[in-house]
């Protein structure tokens, strides 16, 4: 089981359903209606906010890689 699956399993059913829907939108490249923001430190790393949960992903050309899904803390963005 990878890190993303572990995080999803720790979420409530309602949160998991919402995050999976967002992941599908990201995969399809449909960023409208998402709370999307580019991180200041990098031009190719973005975050999507859903309540207290942050989805951080790397987008280069047409490829998207999910880097992290986690609850917002003071250290959420330090690695990026």
TORPA-4810 file (N, C-alpha, C, O; in nm, 3 decimals):
<nodes>
NODE_1_0.084_-0.118_0.000_0.000_0.000_0.000_0.089_0.124_0.000_0.180_0.136_0.083_X
NODE_2_0.064_0.217_-0.092_0.147_0.337_-0.097_0.096_0.443_0.001_-0.007_0.426_0.066_X
NODE_3_0.170_0.553_0.012_0.140_0.657_0.110_0.003_0.721_0.086_-0.068_0.752_0.181_X
NODE_4_-0.033_0.741_-0.038_-0.161_0.805_-0.070_-0.277_0.718_-0.022_-0.373_0.769_0.036_X
NODE_5_-0.270_0.588_-0.046_-0.375_0.497_-0.001_-0.384_0.495_0.151_-0.495_0.490_0.205_X
NODE_6_-0.272_0.498_0.219_-0.272_0.500_0.365_-0.343_0.624_0.418_-0.423_0.616_0.512_X
NODE_7_-0.314_0.738_0.358_-0.378_0.862_0.401_-0.528_0.856_0.376_-0.607_0.895_0.462_X
NODE_8_-0.567_0.807_0.259_-0.710_0.797_0.227_-0.782_0.704_0.324_-0.896_0.731_0.362_X
NODE_9_-0.718_0.596_0.365_-0.781_0.503_0.458_-0.799_0.564_0.597_-0.888_0.522_0.671_X
NODE_10_-0.717_0.662_0.633_-0.729_0.726_0.764_-0.839_0.832_0.769_-0.881_0.872_0.877_X
NODE_11_-0.885_0.876_0.652_-0.988_0.980_0.646_-1.126_0.920_0.671_-1.147_0.800_0.657_X
NODE_12_-1.220_1.007_0.709_-1.358_0.963_0.725_-1.415_0.930_0.587_-1.359_0.970_0.485_X
NODE_13_-1.525_0.858_0.585_-1.586_0.818_0.458_-1.624_0.940_0.375_-1.603_0.942_0.254_X
NODE_14_-1.678_1.042_0.440_-1.718_1.164_0.369_-1.597_1.235_0.309_-1.600_1.278_0.194_X
NODE_15_-1.490_1.247_0.388_-1.367_1.311_0.339_-1.305_1.231_0.225_-1.261_1.288_0.125_X
NODE_16_-1.302_1.099_0.241_-1.243_1.012_0.139_-1.316_1.027_0.006_-1.253_1.036_-0.099_X
NODE_17_-1.448_1.029_0.011_-1.528_1.043_-0.111_-1.498_1.178_-0.178_-1.482_1.185_-0.300_X
NODE_18_-1.491_1.282_-0.099_-1.463_1.416_-0.152_-1.323_1.424_-0.214_-1.307_1.481_-0.322_X
NODE_19_-1.224_1.368_-0.146_-1.086_1.372_-0.195_-1.072_1.288_-0.322_-1.002_1.329_-0.415_X
NODE_20_-1.137_1.173_-0.328_-1.131_1.091_-0.449_-1.191_1.165_-0.568_-1.141_1.154_-0.680_X
NODE_21_-1.298_1.240_-0.545_-1.359_1.320_-0.651_-1.262_1.426_-0.701_-1.250_1.450_-0.821_X
NODE_22_-1.192_1.491_-0.607_-1.093_1.592_-0.644_-0.978_1.529_-0.721_-0.931_1.586_-0.819_X
NODE_23_-0.933_1.411_-0.678_-0.824_1.343_-0.748_-0.864_1.309_-0.892_-0.781_1.317_-0.983_X
NODE_24_-0.990_1.271_-0.913_-1.038_1.244_-1.049_-1.036_1.371_-1.133_-0.997_1.368_-1.250_X
NODE_25_-1.077_1.483_-1.074_-1.074_1.610_-1.147_-0.931_1.648_-1.183_-0.906_1.695_-1.294_X
NODE_26_-0.839_1.629_-1.091_-0.698_1.660_-1.118_-0.646_1.572_-1.230_-0.577_1.619_-1.321_X
NODE_27_-0.679_1.443_-1.224_-0.633_1.348_-1.326_-0.687_1.384_-1.464_-0.618_1.366_-1.565_X
NODE_28_-0.810_1.434_-1.470_-0.870_1.472_-1.597_-0.821_1.609_-1.645_-0.846_1.647_-1.759_X
NODE_29_-0.752_1.681_-1.558_-0.705_1.815_-1.594_-0.813_1.921_-1.581_-0.798_2.031_-1.633_X
NODE_30_-0.919_1.889_-1.511_-1.031_1.981_-1.490_-1.010_2.055_-1.358_-1.052_2.009_-1.252_X
NODE_31_-0.944_2.171_-1.365_-0.908_2.244_-1.244_-1.010_2.352_-1.208_-0.994_2.420_-1.107_X
NODE_32_-1.113_2.367_-1.289_-1.216_2.465_-1.257_-1.291_2.420_-1.133_-1.309_2.300_-1.111_X
NODE_33_-1.336_2.514_-1.054_-1.412_2.490_-0.931_-1.328_2.425_-0.822_-1.382_2.383_-0.720_X
NODE_34_-1.197_2.416_-0.841_-1.108_2.367_-0.735_-1.038_2.487_-0.673_-1.009_2.585_-0.741_X
NODE_35_-1.011_2.478_-0.544_-0.935_2.583_-0.476_-0.788_2.553_-0.501_-0.719_2.497_-0.415_X
NODE_36_-0.741_2.591_-0.619_-0.606_2.557_-0.666_-0.515_2.678_-0.654_-0.555_2.791_-0.684_X
NODE_37_-0.393_2.653_-0.610_-0.297_2.761_-0.597_-0.157_2.707_-0.622_-0.122_2.598_-0.577_X
NODE_38_-0.076_2.784_-0.696_0.063_2.747_-0.720_0.143_2.783_-0.595_0.123_2.889_-0.537_X
NODE_39_0.232_2.693_-0.554_0.317_2.723_-0.439_0.424_2.824_-0.479_0.475_2.820_-0.590_X
NODE_40_0.456_2.914_-0.389_0.549_3.023_-0.419_0.690_2.976_-0.451_0.759_3.038_-0.532_X
NODE_41_0.732_2.868_-0.389_0.871_2.826_-0.405_0.900_2.757_-0.537_1.015_2.754_-0.581_X
NODE_42_0.798_2.702_-0.602_0.818_2.628_-0.726_0.712_2.665_-0.829_0.600_2.699_-0.793_X
NODE_43_0.748_2.659_-0.956_0.653_2.689_-1.062_0.570_2.569_-1.105_0.469_2.585_-1.174_X
NODE_44_0.611_2.450_-1.064_0.543_2.330_-1.112_0.473_2.251_-1.001_0.429_2.139_-1.024_X
NODE_45_0.463_2.308_-0.881_0.396_2.240_-0.770_0.275_2.323_-0.728_0.284_2.444_-0.707_X
NODE_46_0.162_2.254_-0.717_0.035_2.319_-0.684_-0.028_2.251_-0.564_0.008_2.139_-0.528_X
NODE_47_-0.124_2.322_-0.502_-0.200_2.262_-0.395_-0.348_2.287_-0.419_-0.387_2.390_-0.474_X
NODE_48_-0.429_2.190_-0.377_-0.573_2.204_-0.378_-0.618_2.196_-0.233_-0.576_2.108_-0.158_X
NODE_49_-0.703_2.290_-0.194_-0.751_2.295_-0.057_-0.894_2.246_-0.052_-0.978_2.289_-0.132_X
NODE_50_-0.922_2.156_0.040_-1.058_2.110_0.067_-1.074_2.104_0.218_-1.036_2.006_0.281_X
NODE_51_-1.131_2.209_0.274_-1.144_2.215_0.419_-1.007_2.223_0.483_-0.929_2.313_0.452_X
NODE_52_-0.977_2.129_0.570_-0.849_2.125_0.640_-0.749_2.032_0.571_-0.639_2.011_0.622_X
NODE_53_-0.785_1.978_0.457_-0.700_1.882_0.386_-0.636_1.950_0.266_-0.700_2.027_0.194_X
NODE_54_-0.508_1.920_0.244_-0.434_1.975_0.130_-0.386_1.861_0.041_-0.331_1.762_0.089_X
NODE_55_-0.407_1.876_-0.088_-0.355_1.783_-0.188_-0.246_1.859_-0.262_-0.274_1.960_-0.327_X
NODE_56_-0.124_1.812_-0.254_-0.012_1.879_-0.319_0.033_1.791_-0.435_0.056_1.671_-0.418_X
NODE_57_0.046_1.852_-0.553_0.084_1.773_-0.669_0.180_1.850_-0.759_0.188_1.973_-0.757_X
NODE_58_0.253_1.772_-0.837_0.352_1.823_-0.931_0.293_1.811_-1.071_0.246_1.704_-1.110_X
NODE_59_0.294_1.920_-1.145_0.239_1.919_-1.281_0.346_1.967_-1.377_0.395_2.080_-1.367_X
NODE_60_0.383_1.881_-1.469_0.481_1.918_-1.570_0.431_1.865_-1.704_0.403_1.746_-1.718_X
NODE_61_0.419_1.954_-1.800_0.362_1.922_-1.931_0.224_1.858_-1.911_0.134_1.923_-1.858_X
NODE_62_0.207_1.734_-1.951_0.078_1.667_-1.934_0.079_1.563_-1.824_-0.018_1.489_-1.809_X
NODE_63_0.186_1.555_-1.747_0.192_1.455_-1.641_0.166_1.520_-1.505_0.210_1.631_-1.478_X
NODE_64_0.093_1.447_-1.422_0.060_1.494_-1.288_0.097_1.384_-1.190_0.063_1.268_-1.209_X
NODE_65_0.168_1.423_-1.084_0.207_1.328_-0.980_0.162_1.383_-0.845_0.200_1.494_-0.807_X
NODE_66_0.083_1.305_-0.773_0.038_1.345_-0.640_0.155_1.328_-0.544_0.210_1.218_-0.531_X
NODE_67_0.193_1.435_-0.478_0.306_1.431_-0.385_0.261_1.405_-0.242_0.329_1.335_-0.167_X
NODE_68_0.147_1.462_-0.204_0.106_1.452_-0.065_-0.042_1.482_-0.050_-0.098_1.566_-0.122_X
NODE_69_-0.106_1.412_0.043_-0.240_1.444_0.089_-0.230_1.445_0.241_-0.198_1.343_0.301_X
NODE_70_-0.257_1.559_0.302_-0.243_1.567_0.447_-0.329_1.679_0.504_-0.371_1.770_0.433_X
NODE_71_-0.353_1.670_0.635_-0.422_1.776_0.705_-0.330_1.896_0.716_-0.209_1.881_0.728_X
NODE_72_-0.386_2.014_0.712_-0.308_2.138_0.719_-0.247_2.155_0.858_-0.318_2.152_0.958_X
NODE_73_-0.115_2.172_0.862_-0.043_2.202_0.985_0.057_2.313_0.954_0.063_2.362_0.841_X
NODE_74_0.134_2.352_1.052_0.234_2.456_1.030_0.349_2.407_0.943_0.424_2.488_0.889_X
NODE_75_0.364_2.276_0.928_0.475_2.221_0.850_0.430_2.159_0.718_0.509_2.091_0.652_X
NODE_76_0.308_2.179_0.678_0.253_2.115_0.558_0.335_2.142_0.433_0.361_2.051_0.354_X
NODE_77_0.377_2.267_0.413_0.441_2.306_0.287_0.594_2.311_0.295_0.657_2.344_0.195_X
NODE_78_0.653_2.280_0.405_0.798_2.298_0.421_0.881_2.211_0.328_0.989_2.253_0.285_X
NODE_79_0.835_2.093_0.295_0.911_2.002_0.208_0.911_2.047_0.063_0.990_1.998_-0.018_X
NODE_80_0.821_2.139_0.029_0.803_2.176_-0.111_0.851_2.316_-0.132_0.845_2.366_-0.245_X
</nodes>
